Amino acid sequence: MTAARRWVLVGCAVLLLVAAPFVVRALPAHDESLSALALLHRIQDSRDVAFSGYVESGGSVGLPADEDLPGLSKLLGSTSKVRVWWRDPGTWRVATLRTTGETDLVHAGHRMLRWVYESKNVTLVPDVGVRLPLTTDLMPNELARRVLAGARDRELSRLPARRIAGRDALGLRLTPADPQASIGRVDVWADRDTGLPLEVRMFTRGARVAAVSARFLDLTVGEPSAAALDFSPPHDARVRTDDVVDLADAVNRFAARIPPASLAGLPSRGPTAPADQGSVGVYGRGPTVLLALPLWHRTAERVRADLGRAPGTRQTDVGVLVAAPPMRLLLANPEPNDFSWLLAGTVTRKALVDAATQLAEKRPGLRMP
């Protein structure tokens, strides 16, 4: 064999090695004769599947920036690239990657650690019953679990299989039947072998482009190493502990209001035992979510001022309304006791107005200290 032929063979081998991953990803997906309900059960049974991977998530939800709702507009209004290591729902680590560094969330036991590379700040926070969304809530596995909760057989249908992150993914569509829902459909693709959700797309009613989406770009099924899940703060890091996670947690623990058992025709999806109930009401089913937060006067006025500067704000008879489909926010008019209800969720404008009217007409009672 001449030298020229040897180099041609070497070149071909290198090309084959480089192209192999792309060839695998481009292979046609193998579907499976499985009912929509059976696929739902396979997805529900996948919660303990361990994995590591690379996720792209985010959306085009134009929420106004607000100092009392930090990070919410960025989380749902832009695209994030995230590395994730997942042992089980209680033990995981995610790293949001940016050009200037990264922000890590590390969860173990009943608490979470937040590490911000740029500022070298480490914050320890406890698990709480109610909080604002985090990066992990937009992971395909967690997002799918939430939006498919309470799904009914008649709302489900199958979608053609696709190749996602080099794996066969079976498709499932949820079309919410609740008239209060602003989400028109949710499309989920799950790994054929494990049922692990690989991609989720949520569409506003009538929309052709997803408002919120999350998908794996790369995935390895199997337990990640202990080193990947571990985090030790550097010697020059500033470490602190936050007992109150965010505004939703503070309101839920200290606002001393009893949210109604149902609101705007939506059932409560929170605790049913009175001893476990907080002051934040969480209502709906699956992707249809309505939150009711009773805000103190000073907090409500700050939020009212911020919403007033947001584009598309409307003053209605019941309060200030901001639409960022599929989400909407309504800060209700102040009550005589100086509390104002902040209503937010993936619901229609009518549902928010109905909720504000119900709260004004039947004022919730006070929680006992």
C-alpha positions in Angstrom: 0.0 0.0 0.0 1.4 3.4 -1.0 1.7 6.3 1.5 -1.0 8.2 -0.4 -3.5 5.3 0.0 -2.7 4.9 3.7 -3.4 8.6 4.3 -6.6 8.3 2.3 -7.7 5.4 4.6 -6.7 7.3 7.7 -8.7 10.4 6.5 -11.8 8.2 5.8 -11.5 6.6 9.3 -11.3 10.0 11.0 -14.3 11.3 9.0 -16.3 8.2 10.0 -15.5 8.7 13.7 -16.5 12.3 13.6 -19.6 11.7 11.6 -20.8 8.7 13.6 -22.7 10.7 16.3 -24.4 12.8 13.6 -25.4 9.7 11.7 -26.9 8.1 14.8 -28.9 11.3 15.6 -30.1 11.4 12.0 -31.5 7.9 12.0 -35.2 7.6 11.7 -37.0 7.2 15.0 -38.5 3.8 15.9 -42.1 4.3 17.1 -44.0 1.8 19.3 -47.6 0.7 19.2 -48.6 2.2 22.6 -51.7 4.0 23.7 -51.5 7.6 24.9 -52.6 6.5 28.4 -49.9 3.8 28.5 -47.3 6.3 27.5 -48.4 8.7 30.2 -48.0 5.9 32.7 -44.5 5.1 31.4 -43.5 8.8 31.8 -44.9 8.9 35.3 -42.9 5.8 36.2 -39.7 7.4 35.1 -39.2 9.9 37.9 -36.4 7.9 39.5 -34.4 7.4 36.3 -30.9 8.8 36.9 -29.1 10.7 34.1 -26.8 13.5 33.2 -26.9 15.8 30.2 -27.1 19.1 28.5 -30.4 20.9 28.3 -31.7 24.0 26.4 -34.7 25.6 28.0 -36.6 28.9 28.2 -39.4 30.7 26.4 -40.8 33.9 24.9 -43.0 34.9 27.9 -42.7 38.7 28.1 -43.2 39.1 31.9 -42.2 42.5 33.3 -39.1 42.7 35.5 -40.0 43.1 39.2 -37.8 43.3 42.2 -40.2 41.2 44.2 -40.3 38.5 41.6 -36.6 38.2 40.8 -35.5 36.1 37.9 -39.0 35.0 36.8 -39.0 37.2 33.6 -35.5 36.0 32.7 -36.3 32.3 33.3 -39.4 32.3 31.1 -38.4 35.0 28.6 -35.0 33.9 27.3 -33.1 30.7 26.4 -30.7 29.0 28.9 -28.1 26.3 28.4 -27.9 24.0 31.5 -25.7 21.1 32.5 -27.6 18.7 34.7 -26.6 15.7 36.9 -29.6 13.9 38.4 -29.5 11.0 40.8 -33.1 11.2 42.0 -35.7 14.0 42.7 -33.9 14.7 46.0 -30.3 14.7 44.8 -29.3 16.7 41.8 -27.1 19.5 40.5 -27.8 21.9 37.6 -25.4 24.5 36.3 -26.7 27.4 34.2 -23.9 28.4 31.7 -23.2 32.0 30.8 -20.4 33.7 29.0 -19.3 35.3 32.3 -19.5 32.1 34.4 -22.2 29.9 35.8 -24.9 29.6 38.5 -25.2 26.2 40.2 -28.1 24.8 42.2 -27.1 21.7 44.2 -29.9 19.8 46.1 -29.4 17.1 48.7 -31.7 16.1 51.6 -34.1 18.9 52.4 -32.1 21.9 51.3 -30.5 23.5 48.3 -27.3 25.4 47.7 -27.1 28.3 45.2 -23.6 29.1 43.9 -23.0 32.2 41.8 -19.6 32.1 40.2 -19.3 35.8 39.4 -20.0 37.1 42.9 -18.6 34.0 44.7 -21.8 33.9 46.8 -23.1 30.7 48.3 -26.6 30.7 49.7 -28.2 27.8 51.6 -32.0 27.6 51.4 -34.5 25.1 52.8 -37.2 23.2 50.8 -40.5 25.0 51.2 -44.1 24.3 50.2 -44.5 27.2 47.9 -41.9 29.1 45.9 -41.3 30.8 42.6 -40.0 28.6 39.7 -36.3 27.6 39.5 -34.1 26.4 36.7 -34.9 22.8 37.6 -38.6 23.4 37.1 -37.8 23.8 33.4 -35.9 20.6 33.0 -37.8 18.3 30.6 -38.4 15.6 33.3 -39.7 18.1 35.9 -41.7 20.2 33.5 -43.4 17.2 32.0 -44.2 15.8 35.4 -46.0 19.0 36.4 -47.9 19.6 33.1 -49.1 16.0 32.9 -50.3 15.9 36.5 -54.0 15.1 36.6 -54.3 14.6 32.8 -57.4 12.8 31.7 -57.6 10.1 29.1 -59.7 12.1 26.7 -57.2 15.0 26.7 -54.4 12.7 25.5 -53.3 11.7 22.0 -50.2 10.2 20.4 -47.6 12.1 18.3 -45.2 10.6 15.9 -41.8 9.5 17.3 -38.7 11.7 16.9 -35.0 11.4 17.5 -33.9 13.6 20.4 -30.4 13.6 21.8 -29.6 10.5 19.8 -32.5 8.5 21.3 -35.9 7.3 20.1 -38.6 9.5 21.7 -42.3 8.6 21.7 -44.7 11.6 21.4 -47.6 12.5 23.6 -50.0 15.5 23.2 -52.1 17.0 26.0 -54.9 19.2 25.0 -56.3 20.8 28.3 -60.1 20.7 28.5 -60.4 23.4 31.2 -62.1 26.5 29.9 -59.9 28.6 32.1 -56.7 27.3 30.4 -54.6 29.7 28.4 -52.4 26.7 27.3 -53.8 25.2 24.1 -51.6 22.1 24.0 -48.5 20.5 25.5 -46.3 18.2 23.4 -44.0 15.8 25.2 -41.5 13.3 23.8 -40.2 10.6 26.1 -37.4 8.2 25.8 -38.7 4.9 24.4 -36.6 2.8 26.8 -37.0 4.6 30.1 -40.0 6.9 29.7 -37.8 9.9 30.7 -39.2 13.1 29.1 -36.6 14.4 26.6 -38.5 17.4 25.2 -41.5 19.5 26.3 -43.3 22.2 24.3 -46.1 24.4 25.7 -48.2 26.4 23.3 -50.6 29.3 23.9 -54.1 28.8 22.5 -54.0 29.3 18.7 -50.2 29.7 18.6 -47.9 27.9 16.2 -44.7 28.6 18.1 -44.0 27.3 21.6 -44.2 29.8 24.4 -42.1 27.6 26.8 -39.9 24.7 25.8 -37.2 22.4 27.2 -35.1 19.7 25.4 -32.1 17.6 25.9 -29.3 18.3 23.5 -27.2 15.5 25.0 -28.1 12.7 27.4 -26.5 9.9 29.3 -28.8 7.5 31.2 -27.3 6.2 34.4 -26.3 7.5 37.9 -23.8 10.4 37.7 -20.6 10.3 39.7 -20.5 11.5 43.3 -17.9 14.1 42.3 -20.3 15.6 39.8 -23.0 16.0 42.5 -20.7 17.3 45.2 -19.9 21.0 45.7 -17.5 22.5 48.2 -17.4 26.3 48.4 -14.0 27.9 47.5 -12.1 29.4 50.5 -12.9 33.0 49.4 -16.7 32.4 48.9 -19.2 34.3 51.0 -21.6 31.7 52.6 -25.0 32.6 54.1 -28.3 31.0 54.9 -31.7 32.3 53.8 -34.7 31.0 55.9 -37.1 32.8 53.5 -36.6 31.6 49.9 -38.6 34.3 48.0 -41.7 36.4 48.1 -44.1 33.5 47.5 -42.5 31.6 50.5 -42.7 34.7 52.7 -46.4 35.3 51.9 -47.3 31.7 52.3 -45.7 31.6 55.8 -46.5 35.0 57.2 -49.5 36.7 55.5 -52.1 35.1 57.8 -54.8 34.7 55.1 -56.8 31.5 54.4 -57.1 31.0 50.6 -60.5 29.6 49.4 -60.8 25.9 48.6 -61.5 26.8 44.9 -61.0 29.9 42.9 -62.5 30.9 39.5 -63.9 27.4 39.2 -60.5 25.8 39.6 -59.8 23.3 42.5 -57.0 23.7 45.0 -53.9 21.7 44.2 -52.2 22.5 47.5 -52.4 20.7 50.9 -55.8 19.7 52.1 -55.0 19.5 55.8 -55.7 22.8 57.6 -52.5 22.5 59.6 -50.4 22.3 56.4 -52.1 25.2 54.6 -50.3 28.5 54.0 -51.6 31.8 52.8 -50.8 31.3 49.1 -53.6 29.6 47.1 -52.5 27.3 44.3 -55.2 26.1 41.9 -55.7 24.2 38.7 -54.6 21.0 37.1 -51.7 20.1 34.9 -50.5 23.1 32.8 -53.4 25.3 34.1 -52.1 27.0 37.2 -53.5 29.9 39.1 -51.7 31.4 42.1 -53.3 33.8 44.6 -50.8 35.7 46.9 -52.1 38.2 49.5 -49.5 41.0 49.5 -48.9 43.5 52.3 -49.6 47.1 51.4 -46.0 48.2 50.9 -45.1 45.2 48.8 -48.3 45.6 46.8 -47.6 49.2 46.0 -44.1 48.3 44.8 -45.5 45.6 42.5 -48.3 48.0 41.3 -45.7 50.6 40.4 -43.6 48.1 38.5 -46.6 46.7 36.6 -47.7 50.2 35.8 -44.5 50.7 33.8 -44.8 47.4 31.9 -45.9 47.5 28.3 -49.5 46.4 27.7 -50.7 47.1 31.2 -54.4 47.6 31.6 -56.4 49.1 34.4 -59.6 47.1 34.9 -62.4 47.5 37.3 -60.9 44.9 39.6 -57.2 45.8 39.4 -54.1 46.1 37.2 -53.8 43.5 34.5 -50.7 42.5 32.6 -50.9 39.9 29.8 -47.8 37.9 28.7 -49.4 34.9 27.0 -49.7 32.2 28.1 -49.2 33.9 31.5 -51.2 36.7 33.0 -50.9 38.7 36.2 -53.5 40.8 38.0 -52.9 42.9 41.1 -56.4 43.4 42.6 -57.6 46.6 44.0 -56.6 47.1 47.7 -58.9 45.6 50.4 -60.0 47.7 53.4 -57.3 45.9 55.5 -54.6 47.2 53.0 -54.0 43.8 51.6 -54.0 43.3 47.8 -54.3 39.9 46.1 -51.7 39.2 43.3 -53.2 36.7 40.9 -50.9 35.0 38.3 -50.9 31.9 36.1 -51.5 30.2 32.8 -55.2 31.2 32.7 -57.4 33.4 30.7 -58.2 37.0 31.4 -61.7 36.0 32.4 -60.4 33.5 34.9 -58.3 36.2 36.6 -61.1 38.7 36.7 -63.5 36.0 38.1 -60.9 35.2 40.8 -60.4 38.8 41.8 -64.2 39.3 41.9 -64.6 36.2 44.1 -61.9 37.3 46.5 -63.4 40.8 46.8 -67.0 39.5 47.4 -66.1 36.7 49.8 -63.0 37.9 51.7 -61.0 35.0 53.0 -60.6 34.7 56.8 -57.5 35.0 58.9 -55.2 32.2 59.8 -54.6 31.5 63.5 -51.0 32.2 64.6 
